[in-house]
Amino acid sequence: MPIRMRPTTWRTLATAATAALTATLLTPAAADAAPRESRPVHSYADAIREAVWVDTGLDEDRDGRTDRVAVDIVRPREADRKGRKVPVIMDASPYYSCCGRGNESQTKTYDGHGDIVRMPLFYDNWFVPRGYAVVGVDLAGTSRSDGCVDVGGRSDIQSAKAVVDWLNGRAKAYSSRTGSERVRADWTDGSTGMIGKSWDGTIANGVAATGVKGLKTIVPIAAISTWYDYYFSQGAPLYDSGPDWLARYVQTPEARENCAEVARKLVDGAPRTGDRTPLWTERDYVRAAKKVRASVFLVHGMQDLNVRMGHVGPWWDALAKNGVRRKIWLSQTGHVDPFDFRRAEWVRTLHRWFDHELKGIDNGIDREPVADIERGPDQWVTSTAWPPRGTHPVTLRPARGTQDGVGTLGLRRDGGTASFTDDPRLSETDWAARIDTPTPDKAGFVTRPLTRDLRLAGSSEVTVTVTPSAPTAHLSAVLVDLGPDTVRDYAGSGEGITTLPERTCWGPSTEGDSSCYRETRAATVDVGHTVVSRGWADLGEHAGTGRGEPLVPGRRYTLTLDLAATDHVVPRGHRLALIVAGTDRGLIDPPADTPTLTLDLARTTARVPFTGGPAAFTRATSGPPVTTPHADPDGVRPPAATAHRVPGETR
């Protein structure tokens, strides 16, 4: 997705309908022998490679003609010769020329006629031989397309939606950017699946939220579900810039010159106050989830500090509420594509998913576990549902401990207060490393060592009643697993992976488009604690109106912080901690003041979803004493201080 971030931190050649008809005419034995996956029977070297320009119906650059977006296509020639229509796998991106795609930053390349030679990533190499067309769309205002980049708004989404419409006979396309020769997509059955990481995956979310017909499935990887939450967390700024910067980063010089009005709207509509405006409403796909017709295979890193896990919970829950068929992978990585953290299984699973959703092959993937979760580096478990059945929120309460500043966490309500002073030099890592030591920068509360494993799955929330000493204040709430572990080094340069010199190949290659990519392995680090979930807010947003207000020093305010979804097991012998503090260095920007905040413990709670509900928590925190394993206090190093990140930018 956006480019500015903080460094941290499967069926035969026949169509589905033909196969279904054939199956009814076959004997049971013959029907049972029907292929359960698409086979590589088409020549990749001889594939048709072409470009068209689809009319979006918009004129965002105000040049007096409607904008056309460039669409590069690779499709099987044999199917075309026989008049067999094929489904489409589409990746719509702003990065095809400016920044590159994937771990090796591949860009599109072309021959002398302007036809695609290299389509980034492995999708065309793998799927075209298996009877799919692969389509790469340059978003409006980028690469070879007209128009303007509006960062998740109408222009961005229409760039890709218009292509889905064209594939289904509802929009116009031309053989050149300015010519009048019409091109029809008579080679496709119209069934389209969208895929992409970060900004690309965000576009898939946004197009699905229009309810466009013909979009059968989307595979959003590390994708944004609402753009407000990319730039702010309940009013607290996550970056020192807005969407106007991102637009400038990816757009062409021509768009930069012609899109001043769009740029102005991005500045005026996204004030750094963190107020919610109509610009953000337009870019909120969660609120339009009721329109989604496509199935969703969602992939995200639970330690992604670029497009954070806060984008997963609300989108996943909204899709469930509207009966959308879903599948999810949750890794321990940061902003990383599954091709680079679980390659062989990813290619196999994605192949089966597209076969089922686009070709109608009954391969059983819809009857398999909904969720794959990475418990430790390269250690995966599955859940038949996510969050798993029997998971219920438990209200935990902070209480005073035996020494000031070191409290307890349990089911018992307590009175009293705890105070801390915002220190923008410190982060969640600093707070957790000193959890058993009173420090002026945090309020920490810890369970006793667990007598059995305890699983958290889903989204948490922390409600605080707090009195500030200054007119501005930002708050952080963090859940931490206290105990030794080996985890992916998500704050490292590879965000949990190390890229190796060796290559593996995924489909056939041509001289201009290799299917061979550098292998990776898990980059790991030994830690004494693991941050499980985080949430941030501007206390000025306490009223929940979407508009911040100055605070009255000495007045008490109540605010609920939304913590990101996660799936984590706190092992036996470890402790679970809740930390409430001010600025989380490298993850949110500090307020104008340096306030001291006083928590009213009787009115402060954390609602945490545990598998097994209250009974599971009670069992895990009772019984004979358990010795806490010796733990080096260090965790994953904190994210670097203020820097810009871009959704989709390679590490």
Buried (B, 14 or more C-beta within 10 A) or exposed (E): BBBBBBBBBBBBBBBBEBBEEBBEEEEEEEEEEBBBBBEBEBEBEEBBBBBBBBBBEBBBBEEEEBBBBBBBBBBBBBBBEEEBBBBBBBBBBBBBBBBBBBBBEBBBEBEEEEBBBBBBBBBBBBBBBBBBBBBBBBBBBBBBBBBBBBBBBBBBBBBBBBBBBBBBEEBBBBEEBEEEEEBEBEBBBBBBBBBBBBBBBBBBBBBBBBBBEBBBBBBBBBBBBBBBBBBBBBBBBBBEBBBBBBBBBBBBEBBBEBBEEBBEBBBEBBEBBBBBBEBBBBBBBBBBBEEBBBBBBBBBBBBBBBBBBBBBBBBBBBBBEEEBBBBBBBBBBBBBBBBBBBBEEBBEBBBBBBBBBBBBBBBEBBEEBBBBBBEBBBEBEEBEBBBBEBBBBBEBBBBBBEEEBBBBBBEEBBEEBBBBBBBBEBBBBBBBBBBBEEBEBBBBBBBBBBBBBBBBBBBBBBBBBBBBBBBBBBBBBBBBBBBBBEBBBBBBEBBBBBBEEEEEEBBBBBEEBBBBBEBBEBBBBEBBBBBBBBBBBBBBBBEEEBBBBEBEBEEEBBBBBBBBBBBBBBBBBBBBBBBBBBBBBBBBBBBEBBBBBBBBBBBBBBBBBBBBBBEBBBBBBEEEEBEBBEBEBBBBBBBEEBBBBBBBBBB
